Amino acid sequence: MIKYILKRILLIIPTVIGITFITYFLVRLSADDYSRTTSETFSDKSNPAVMKEIYESEKKIFGLDKPVHEGYLKWVVNITHLDFGNSRKDGRK
């Protein structure tokens, strides 16, 4: 019985890592689209330089300018500290 419980507890670790990995990449994919949509909404479409500047600043705000592995590690550390970031809707923490 003890072996069974230990086995189940040890299987939790890769399961949690897999869930966080999938969740991060889904959020990252949607965040890129969100940044692009935001830059297109709030910029002057006749001036592509302004649109690109807004897009780049949005990527920096959401941490999308960093490599994937750095972003994932930072995200996991923030989640373990119960810091879920700022709301995209209204900017609340």
N, C-alpha and C positions, 0 to 999 in steps of 0.2 A: 504494500500500500504506500509506503514512504517513497519507493522508487517511482511509482506512478505519479505521485504529487510533485516530486522533484522534476520529473520529465515534463509535466504540464507547465510548471513554473518556468523552466528553461525554454520552453517553446513560446512563451509570452514575449521574450526579448526579440527574436527575429520578426515576430508578428507586428509588434509595435514599431520596429524600425521600418518594416515594409509599408505599414500604413502611413507613417510620417513621410516617407519617401514619395509615395504616390500622391499624398495630399499636397506636399510642397510643389511638385511638378504641375499638378492641376492648377494650383493657385498661381504659380509663375506664368503658366501659359495664359491664363485669363487676365493676369495683371498686365502683361504686355499689350494685350488688346485694349484693356482699360486705359492705359497710358496713351495709346494711339488715338482712341476715341476722344479722350479728354483734350488732347492737343488739337484735334480737328474741330472740336466744338468751340473752344475758346480762342481760336486764332483767326487771323485774317487769311482767308484762303488765297487771296491774291499775293500774299507774301510767304512763300515756302520757307524762307529762312526763319521767320518768326515761328512757324509751325514746328520746324525741326528743333528750335531752341526750347520750346515748351515741351515737346516730346522728350528731349534729353533731360530736362529738369525733372519731369515726372518719373523717368526711369531712375534717376538718382534718388529721388524721395522714397521710392518703393524698393530700392536696393537691386534693381534689375540691371545696373551697370556693372555689377560684380560677376565673376564666374559662378557657375551653377553650384559647385561644391562649397565655395565660400558662403554663398547665400543660404544654402541648406544648413550648414553648421551654425550660422548666426541665427537662423530661424528656429532651429531645435533648441539652442541655448535660451532664446527669448521665450519659447513655449515652456521650457522647464522652470523659468522664473515667473510664469503666468503673465508674461507681457505679450499680449496679442496684437500690439501695434495700434495705429490710429485708424479710425473708421474712414473708409473712402467716401462714404455718403456725406457725413457732416464734420469730419475731422476730429471727433472726440477720441480720447484715449480709452 
